[in-house]
Amino acid sequence: METSQLRHIISSGIEGLPAESLKEIADFVVFVRLRSSKPLVFEKQDDLNLELSRELALLNTYELAHLEEEFSGYEITYPHE
């Protein structure tokens, strides 16, 4: 698709949208401009996101173990009547 066609699709596509939708689109435009002007920042961000995902998975494992320990014997201590 040519640039002029894309511009037309975008400009006609936002006609009549509510303010909240326009704000989301504006945020996305800023994001895309930033990503295209500073791609290295986003590569580093992807590495950071991967590391954070690993840490959260590990945290979830620890949290689950803690919860299981916390509630062991719960049925015995608090039986259903």
C-alpha positions as CSV (number, residue, x, y, z in Angstrom):
1,M,0.0,0.0,0.0
2,E,1.3,3.5,-0.8
3,T,1.9,6.1,1.8
4,S,-0.9,8.3,0.5
5,Q,-3.4,5.4,0.9
6,L,-2.2,4.7,4.4
7,R,-2.6,8.3,5.4
8,H,-6.1,8.3,4.0
9,I,-7.1,5.1,5.9
10,I,-5.7,6.6,9.1
11,S,-7.3,10.0,8.8
12,S,-10.7,8.7,7.7
13,G,-10.5,5.9,10.3
14,I,-10.3,8.3,13.2
15,E,-13.3,10.4,12.1
16,G,-16.0,10.4,14.8
17,L,-14.0,8.5,17.4
18,P,-14.5,9.5,21.0
19,A,-11.9,11.5,22.8
20,E,-10.6,8.5,24.8
21,S,-10.0,6.5,21.6
22,L,-8.2,9.5,20.1
23,K,-6.0,9.7,23.1
24,E,-5.0,6.0,22.7
25,I,-4.2,6.6,19.1
26,A,-2.1,9.6,19.9
27,D,-0.2,7.6,22.5
28,F,0.4,4.9,19.9
29,V,1.7,7.5,17.4
30,V,4.1,8.8,20.0
31,F,5.2,5.3,20.8
32,V,5.8,4.4,17.1
33,R,7.7,7.6,16.5
34,L,9.9,7.0,19.5
35,R,10.5,3.4,18.5
36,S,11.5,4.3,14.9
37,S,13.8,7.1,16.0
38,K,15.5,5.2,18.9
39,P,15.4,1.5,18.1
40,L,18.3,0.6,20.4
41,V,16.3,1.9,23.4
42,F,13.6,-0.6,22.6
43,E,16.0,-3.5,22.1
44,K,17.3,-2.8,25.6
45,Q,13.7,-2.6,26.8
46,D,13.0,-6.0,25.3
47,D,15.9,-7.4,27.2
48,L,14.7,-5.8,30.4
49,N,11.2,-7.1,29.8
50,L,12.5,-10.6,29.3
51,E,14.5,-10.4,32.6
52,L,11.5,-9.0,34.5
53,S,9.4,-11.9,33.1
54,R,11.9,-14.4,34.4
55,E,12.1,-12.7,37.8
56,L,8.3,-12.6,38.0
57,A,8.0,-16.3,37.2
58,L,10.6,-17.1,39.9
59,L,8.7,-14.9,42.3
60,N,5.4,-16.6,41.5
61,T,7.1,-20.0,42.2
62,Y,8.2,-18.7,45.6
63,E,4.8,-17.1,46.3
64,L,3.0,-20.3,45.5
65,A,5.3,-22.4,47.7
66,H,4.7,-19.8,50.5
67,L,1.0,-20.0,50.1
68,E,1.0,-23.8,50.1
69,E,3.0,-23.8,53.3
70,E,0.7,-21.1,54.8
71,F,-2.4,-23.1,54.1
72,S,-1.1,-26.6,54.8
73,G,-3.4,-28.2,57.4
74,Y,-6.1,-25.6,56.8
75,E,-8.9,-28.2,56.4
76,I,-7.8,-29.8,59.6
77,T,-7.7,-26.6,61.5
78,Y,-10.9,-25.2,60.0
79,P,-13.1,-28.1,59.1
80,H,-16.4,-27.6,57.2
81,E,-19.4,-28.1,59.5
